């Protein structure tokens, strides 16, 4: 129980902007469950640590090392649903960091896909930690994010229909799906399609999206680049709501 609570705390602290405390909580989660066996807790703690490092300038190589070293260590022993879920999420994280480093994330993303196909026949086991968001839909979503990291707009747009946003349980993550689509369309200067996606994101999780720096930057760019009639309509009103009105 302590391990599960500590992992939840680690994720919450990271989301609230306290990376060092998140790291400490991840350590506590792994320490609390070290005597129980299984791979789920170790995979989840490595995911948390790698996520913390992903947000730190210059720490991407270390973020990738933690994810890949843990994947290599745990792969042979992952059998239960909880173990496959947490290991799959770690592969997704490794793929995203690889893309952020301008590498090819395909191998990690394909491994995650393979783990997702095993969930239906895997034993339930007694994993303390699980990540029920992991599955084929989530893998496709992370493929979009990895493509966005590589600024591959055409791939993001191509992948978008393979994701069912209604199956994304977290509203913030569901909104992120539409933000990624908006960013991709903006890269192709398809302003109307980009705006439609951003408005869908805002409708899904208003406060979350309005506080996203990437959305403010994107809307500010669109205000400077799109046609005057678009900027004075829905785009201009969105810019007002998120504080992206250009000076």
N, C-alpha and C positions, 0 to 999 in steps of 0.2 A: 504494500500500500504506500509506504513512504517513497518508494522509487517512482511510482506512478504520479504521485503528487509533485515530487521534485521535477519530473519531466514536464508536467503541465506548467509549473511555475517558470521553468527555463524558457518555454515557448512564449509565455505571456510577457516575461521580462524583456525578451528580445523584441517582441512586437511593440512594447512601450518605450523602447529606446534605452535599455539598460544592459548593454552587451556583456559587461564584466560580471554582473550579477547573474545573467543568464548562463554564462560559462560555469560559474560556481554551482548553480543549481543542477546543470547537466552532470558535473562531477559527482554531486551528491546522489543523483539518481542512479548513476552507474555503481557507485560505491554501495548503496543500500541494497542493490539487487545482485551483487557480485557472487554471493553464496548460493543463489537459486538456480544457476545454470541458464541455458538458452542464450539466444543471440539478440533477441529483440531490444533489450535495454541498451546493450552496447551499440547497436546500430542507431537507435534513437538518440543516444548521447552524442555520437559522432556527427549525426545530422545537425543537431543543435549547435555544436562547436563550429562546424563548417559554415553554417548559416551566419553565425556571429562574425566569422572572419571574412565572409563574402562582402560585408558592408564596410570593411576597413581598407583604406588605400594601402596597396603594397602587400596585402595579406592573401591574395588569391592563390599563389602557389601553395601556401600552407593549408588553405582551405581545401584545395584539391588533394593534397597529400593525405590529410586526415580522412577524407571520404574514401579515397582509393585504397589506402592501407587497410581500413576497416572492412571494406568490401572484400578484399583479398583474404582477409583473416576469417571472415564469417561465412562466405558463400557455401562451403562444403557442408556446413552444419545447419543451414536454414531449411526447415521442413514444415513447421506449423504455419497456420494462417498469419498469426502475429509476426512471426519471424520473416515470412516472405513479404509482408506489408512494409515492415520497417526497413528491411534490406532493399526493397524496391525503391522506397523513398530516398535512400542513400545513393542508389544508382542515379536517380533523377537529379539529386543535388550535384553529384560528380559530373553529370552531363552538363548541367547549367554552368558550373564553374569552368569546365573545359571550354565551353562556348565563350564565356567571358574572357578567357585567355586567348581567344581567337583560334582554338583548336577544334577538332572534329568531335562532337558529342555523340555521334551515331552509336558507337559501341555500347556506351552506358545506357542510352535510351532504348536500344534494342534489348539489352539485358533486362531492363525494367519491364518491357513488354512481355518478355518470356516469363518473368516471375508472375506477372498479372494473369497469364494464361493458366498458371498452376494453382491459383487460389481456389478454383472450384473443386479440386480434388484433394486439397491439402487437409491434413487433420487439424482439428480445432486447437489441440494442445492446451497449455496453461500459461501462455505468455502473459506476463504482467502488463506489458505495453502492446498496443496495437495502433495501426493507423488506417482505419476503415475508409479514408478518402482515397487510398491507393487503389488503382485499377486501371483498366484500359483507357477510360475517359480522362483520368488524371495524367496518364502518360502522354496522351495527345496534347493536353494543355501545356505540359512542361516542354514538349517538342516546340510548341509555339513560342514559349518564353526563350528557349535556347536559340531559335531562329532569330528572334528579335534582338538577342544579345549580339548576334553576328550581323545585324542590320540587313537581314534577308527578308525584305518585305513580301516578296512574291510567295515565299514558302509559308509565312505566317497567314497570308490570305488564303492560300491553298489548304492549309490545315484547319482553318477555323470551322468549316462545316463538319469536320470529323469529331468535334467536341460538342456535347450536349450540355449547355450551361445550366439547365435545370437539375443536372445530376451533380453539380458542384455545391456541396452543402454549405460552405462558408460564404457569406454574402460578400465579404471583402475579396475573396479569391475569385468569386463569380464576376465581380466588377472588374477585377484585373484582366479577365478574359476579354472583356469589351474594350478595355484600355489598350491592350496589345493590338487588337484589331484597328482601333483608332490610330495608333502610332504607325502601323504598317500602311494604312491608306494615306496618311499624311506624307509618308516618305515617297509615295507615288503621286503626290499632289492631287489626290482624289478627295477634295475638301468636304464635299457633301457626305460622302460615305464615312469619312473620318469623324465628322461632327455627329452623325447619327449614332455611331458606336460610342462616342464619348457621352452623349446624352443618355444612352442606354446604361452605361456604366454608372452615371450619376443617379439615375432612377433606382438602380439596384442597391447602391450603398452610398447615399448622398454625402454624409460627413466624411466617410473614408476617402472618397474620390476627390472631394473639394480640398482635402488636406494633402493630396499627393503632389509633391514637387514636380514630378515628371508630367503630370497633367497640366499644371500651371505653365510649365515651360512650353509644352506642346501647343496649348491654346494661345499663348502669347505669340508663338511662331506663326500660327495660323492667322491670327489677327493682322500680322504684318504682311502675310503672303497671299491670303485669299482675296477674292473679289470684294469690293466695297459693300455690295448688297448683302453678301453673306455675313460680313463682319458686323453690319449694323442690325442683323436679325438675331437668330437663335445663338449664333456664335458670340456675338457681342454680349448677349444676356448671360451666357455661360461664363464668359470672361469676367463679368461683373460679380457673379456669384462666387467665383473661386479666387478673385483678386488678381487676375491676370491682364487687366486693362493696361495697354502700353502707354507710356508717358508721351 
